[in-house]
Amino acid sequence: MPTCKGCGDEADELVSVKIDGKTKKLCESCADEAREGEAVAEQSEAVVQQMMGFKGRR
C-alpha cells in the first residue's frame, strides 16, 4: 500500500497535488487540506497587495 507524504498513513490511492511549485502525493484528506491552504494563502496575499496598492504579480 502507498504511504501519504503528508500524514504518513497508508492509503488506497494517492493524489498528486502541486504545493508551492512542488508536486506531492497525498491522500484525499491531506490533498483537500493542502488545496484549502493554498487558496487561503492566495487570498491573503491579494488582500495585502491591495492594502499596499501593489498592481502587479510576483
N, CA and C atoms as an extended XYZ file, in Angstrom:
174
Properties=species:S:1:pos:R:3:atomname:S:1:resname:S:1:resid:I:1 pbc="F F F"
N         0.843       -1.188        0.000 N   MET     1
C         0.000        0.000        0.000 CA  MET     1
C         0.882        1.242        0.000 C   MET     1
N         0.489        2.263       -0.772 N   PRO     2
C         1.249        3.511       -0.788 CA  PRO     2
C         1.043        4.304        0.503 C   PRO     2
N         2.053        5.093        0.843 N   THR     3
C         2.023        5.888        2.062 CA  THR     3
C         1.923        7.371        1.712 C   THR     3
N         1.050        8.078        2.408 N   CYS     4
C         0.862        9.512        2.209 CA  CYS     4
C         2.079       10.255        2.741 C   CYS     4
N         2.561       11.241        1.976 N   LYS     5
C         3.712       12.039        2.402 CA  LYS     5
C         3.331       13.092        3.441 C   LYS     5
N         2.046       13.401        3.547 N   GLY     6
C         1.598       14.415        4.496 CA  GLY     6
C         1.399       13.883        5.899 C   GLY     6
N         0.635       12.805        6.017 N   CYS     7
C         0.288       12.287        7.344 CA  CYS     7
C         1.037       11.001        7.687 C   CYS     7
N         1.604       10.338        6.676 N   GLY     8
C         2.352        9.116        6.930 CA  GLY     8
C         1.502        7.864        7.026 C   GLY     8
N         0.195        7.984        6.826 N   ASP     9
C        -0.705        6.835        6.880 CA  ASP     9
C        -0.753        6.141        5.529 C   ASP     9
N        -1.110        4.874        5.561 N   GLU    10
C        -1.280        4.141        4.318 CA  GLU    10
C        -2.641        4.493        3.721 C   GLU    10
N        -2.683        4.616        2.385 N   ALA    11
C        -3.923        4.972        1.701 CA  ALA    11
C        -4.125        4.044        0.513 C   ALA    11
N        -5.378        3.861        0.124 N   ASP    12
C        -5.680        3.038       -1.046 CA  ASP    12
C        -5.177        3.707       -2.320 C   ASP    12
N        -5.342        5.028       -2.380 N   GLU    13
C        -4.979        5.767       -3.583 CA  GLU    13
C        -4.405        7.121       -3.183 C   GLU    13
N        -3.339        7.553       -3.864 N   LEU    14
C        -2.732        8.847       -3.602 CA  LEU    14
C        -3.067        9.802       -4.742 C   LEU    14
N        -3.162       11.086       -4.407 N   VAL    15
C        -3.479       12.128       -5.371 CA  VAL    15
C        -2.272       13.048       -5.478 C   VAL    15
N        -1.886       13.410       -6.701 N   SER    16
C        -0.780       14.346       -6.906 CA  SER    16
C        -1.315       15.768       -6.776 C   SER    16
N        -0.698       16.551       -5.893 N   VAL    17
C        -1.112       17.923       -5.653 CA  VAL    17
C         0.122       18.815       -5.738 C   VAL    17
N         0.006       19.946       -6.418 N   LYS    18
C         1.123       20.873       -6.553 CA  LYS    18
C         1.028       21.912       -5.440 C   LYS    18
N         2.052       21.934       -4.566 N   ILE    19
C         2.092       22.842       -3.438 CA  ILE    19
C         3.403       23.611       -3.492 C   ILE    19
N         3.302       24.941       -3.532 N   ASP    20
C         4.483       25.800       -3.596 CA  ASP    20
C         5.411       25.403       -4.736 C   ASP    20
N         4.846       25.037       -5.875 N   GLY    21
C         5.633       24.671       -7.039 CA  GLY    21
C         6.184       23.261       -7.016 C   GLY    21
N         5.889       22.491       -5.990 N   LYS    22
C         6.370       21.113       -5.882 CA  LYS    22
C         5.172       20.164       -5.893 C   LYS    22
N         5.318       19.050       -6.591 N   THR    23
C         4.256       18.064       -6.646 CA  THR    23
C         4.462       17.040       -5.544 C   THR    23
N         3.401       16.828       -4.756 N   LYS    24
C         3.443       15.852       -3.671 CA  LYS    24
C         2.306       14.866       -3.850 C   LYS    24
N         2.535       13.635       -3.442 N   LYS    25
C         1.487       12.605       -3.490 CA  LYS    25
C         0.901       12.470       -2.091 C   LYS    25
N        -0.366       12.850       -1.982 N   LEU    26
C        -1.048       12.871       -0.690 CA  LEU    26
C        -2.332       12.061       -0.763 C   LEU    26
N        -2.818       11.660        0.422 N   CYS    27
C        -4.124       11.010        0.470 CA  CYS    27
C        -5.199       12.077        0.229 C   CYS    27
N        -6.422       11.649        0.030 N   GLU    28
C        -7.503       12.562       -0.320 CA  GLU    28
C        -7.718       13.647        0.732 C   GLU    28
N        -7.690       13.309        2.024 N   SER    29
C        -7.937       14.302        3.073 CA  SER    29
C        -6.789       15.309        3.158 C   SER    29
N        -5.554       14.851        3.049 N   CYS    30
C        -4.413       15.769        3.078 CA  CYS    30
C        -4.407       16.666        1.843 C   CYS    30
N        -4.817       16.123        0.692 N   ALA    31
C        -4.887       16.908       -0.545 CA  ALA    31
C        -5.920       18.026       -0.409 C   ALA    31
N        -7.063       17.724        0.203 N   ASP    32
C        -8.090       18.743        0.414 CA  ASP    32
C        -7.571       19.857        1.318 C   ASP    32
N        -6.877       19.479        2.402 N   GLU    33
C        -6.308       20.470        3.312 CA  GLU    33
C        -5.265       21.329        2.601 C   GLU    33
N        -4.439       20.721        1.762 N   ALA    34
C        -3.406       21.452        1.041 CA  ALA    34
C        -4.031       22.443        0.062 C   ALA    34
N        -5.097       22.014       -0.627 N   ARG    35
C        -5.780       22.921       -1.565 CA  ARG    35
C        -6.392       24.097       -0.826 C   ARG    35
N        -7.004       23.841        0.329 N   GLU    36
C        -7.594       24.920        1.121 CA  GLU    36
C        -6.513       25.889        1.595 C   GLU    36
N        -5.394       25.357        2.031 N   GLY    37
C        -4.282       26.199        2.483 CA  GLY    37
C        -3.744       27.077        1.372 C   GLY    37
N        -3.629       26.529        0.170 N   GLU    38
C        -3.170       27.311       -0.983 CA  GLU    38
C        -4.159       28.426       -1.305 C   GLU    38
N        -5.457       28.129       -1.248 N   ALA    39
C        -6.481       29.128       -1.548 CA  ALA    39
C        -6.445       30.257       -0.523 C   ALA    39
N        -6.304       29.917        0.748 N   VAL    40
C        -6.243       30.933        1.803 CA  VAL    40
C        -4.999       31.806        1.636 C   VAL    40
N        -3.870       31.189        1.323 N   ALA    41
C        -2.628       31.943        1.140 CA  ALA    41
C        -2.743       32.896       -0.048 C   ALA    41
N        -3.361       32.446       -1.118 N   GLU    42
C        -3.526       33.289       -2.300 CA  GLU    42
C        -4.439       34.475       -1.996 C   GLU    42
N        -5.531       34.223       -1.285 N   GLN    43
C        -6.458       35.299       -0.945 CA  GLN    43
C        -5.831       36.301        0.015 C   GLN    43
N        -5.073       35.820        1.000 N   SER    44
C        -4.453       36.746        1.951 CA  SER    44
C        -3.376       37.581        1.271 C   SER    44
N        -2.662       36.978        0.316 N   GLU    45
C        -1.662       37.746       -0.427 CA  GLU    45
C        -2.332       38.848       -1.238 C   GLU    45
N        -3.485       38.533       -1.843 N   ALA    46
C        -4.215       39.521       -2.631 CA  ALA    46
C        -4.687       40.676       -1.748 C   ALA    46
N        -5.141       40.383       -0.542 N   VAL    47
C        -5.611       41.432        0.372 CA  VAL    47
C        -4.452       42.337        0.773 C   VAL    47
N        -3.315       41.760        1.093 N   VAL    48
C        -2.147       42.557        1.485 CA  VAL    48
C        -1.674       43.418        0.319 C   VAL    48
N        -1.651       42.843       -0.882 N   GLN    49
C        -1.232       43.616       -2.048 CA  GLN    49
C        -2.187       44.774       -2.313 C   GLN    49
N        -3.476       44.540       -2.126 N   GLN    50
C        -4.469       45.600       -2.336 CA  GLN    50
C        -4.281       46.707       -1.300 C   GLN    50
N        -4.000       46.342       -0.041 N   MET    51
C        -3.777       47.330        1.006 CA  MET    51
C        -2.572       48.210        0.685 C   MET    51
N        -1.538       47.604        0.120 N   MET    52
C        -0.304       48.330       -0.162 CA  MET    52
C        -0.334       49.021       -1.513 C   MET    52
N        -1.390       48.806       -2.288 N   GLY    53
C        -1.512       49.448       -3.589 CA  GLY    53
C        -0.649       48.795       -4.660 C   GLY    53
N        -0.290       47.555       -4.494 N   PHE    54
C         0.545       46.833       -5.458 CA  PHE    54
C        -0.318       46.421       -6.641 C   PHE    54
N         0.132       46.746       -7.856 N   LYS    55
C        -0.684       46.488       -9.036 CA  LYS    55
C        -0.264       45.262       -9.833 C   LYS    55
N         0.943       44.732       -9.658 N   GLY    56
C         1.428       43.591      -10.428 CA  GLY    56
C         1.369       42.298       -9.646 C   GLY    56
N         1.910       41.255      -10.235 N   ARG    57
C         2.011       39.961       -9.574 CA  ARG    57
C         3.476       39.602       -9.453 C   ARG    57
N         3.764       38.711       -8.507 N   ARG    58
C         5.149       38.260       -8.370 CA  ARG    58
C         5.531       37.393       -9.518 C   ARG    58
